[in-house]
Amino acid sequence: MESVRAAVSLLLCAMVLISGTNTELIRVKPIVHGTKGEPLHLPVEIDFGVTGVQFQGTWYQTSPRLTHLVTFDNNRSIPNLLLKDTLVLSLPNISLSFKRLDESAEGDYQLSINIFFPGQNKSVTVTKTISITVNVPLSTPIIEKSSEAPLVEDNDNVTLTCTVEDGSKAKYQWLKNGQPVRPSERHLFLQNNSTLLIHPVKKEDMGRYSCVVKNPISLSHSRAMDLSVFYGPYNLEVNSNQGQKIGEVFTVDPGELVFFDCLADSNPPNTCVWISRTNNSTEVLMTGPRFEVPSHKLAQPTKFLCRAFNNVTQKQDETHFTLVVAASRGREKHVQGESAVSPLVIITITSMLIIMCMFVFVRRTCHPKRVLMKIYSRPNPDQKGLHRSGHEDATEDFGIYEFVTIPGKMESAQASSRSLARLDSVRDLHTTIYDVIRHVPETPTLSLLK
């Protein structure tokens, strides 16, 4: 085993001599952070076997002033008698430990060692440098604002300062709504970033500000602070849920009560004034964010104006719109639909009335019982003074005849035994039947429908 280690040492020595570097033999951390009042260990890693190898070295503090700490070789260490109660050297790995750190321990340290490998007449010298920081944990930071007065956009400045009561080597970072604040023409960082100056403030500077402090051994966040800025009005506009808006023109249905809202981006909220403008006059109607208009009171298109005023920034803005009262598209379509259906309804009802009148007429004139009564009412051809030849005038016999036979009712004896006293009435009946038969081909008159 000893021979193997010796072989490894010789191999390393050969590599060092060939390459001209000593980085593979000893490794240390370049920076070590310590806490005040706490112990600190400086580890050293050696990459050569100590068996059969002779080495001799020294630890120094090189800054802030040169101080000898300890000298050592393979078997023993000789510390600085002034520091023997504060330092401990570990052999054979030559690591150095501090029992308790104070501010004087902060600085740069150097390890210098000479290594003699077996079979070599020339030693290898290795030098390493380490920086030690002595830190104090940071307390919770506090943000202070330069003024508690209201901040007006483009007029005022504000300074935010982040402070810590305890801690050392603090580094500061500013956050707005959890995101880092970047330097700009209006955002300046002073005193190691512990102070933030905003000159001048604007609307976009509103938000929750906090600061983060950190050092090599600790990190701490402050409580967030709200920064408010008075601004506006911006983006003024008038909106309504009723009617239809095209550009600056609102079209509403007649008789509709219309509500308008005057909206703007402003802090604090605006004071709104509603104004009516005609060709000859201007009238202030009301104040407030909402305005209502009964559309039935508008005989013609009317121009209105909403003026918004910020009492703090002393800025104002205004917007115009026109209100037009007209039937909506949906109402026009409904009216058109009604006008299209109404003629059809009228034609249908008229046709049904005509058909019913014709049915009543045919029923009354062509009923079998009525025709039978007409036949019975004709005079007997045997009666004197009433007889006519059936062929004396053919035109008088022209017509439509209907023969109805009723058993037991039509006997010639009954027709011949009628009294002559009814002759006049028979003549009248004959005349009436004749007239009806003659006018059957013609169009029925109103008297026939009764």
Helices and strands as residue ranges (DSSP letters): H 2-19, E 26-28, E 31-35, E 40-42, E 44-46, E 54-63, E 67-73, E 77-79, E 87-90, E 95-98, G 103-105, E 107-116, E 124-135, E 142-145, E 158-163, E 171-176, E 179-180, E 187-190, E 195-198, G 203-205, E 207-215, E 218-221, E 225-227, E 231-239, E 244-246, E 249-252, E 257-267, E 271-277, E 282-287, E 290-294, G 295-297, E 302-309, E 316-325, H 329-365, H 368-376, G 394-397, H 412-416, G 420-422, H 423-439, H 446-449
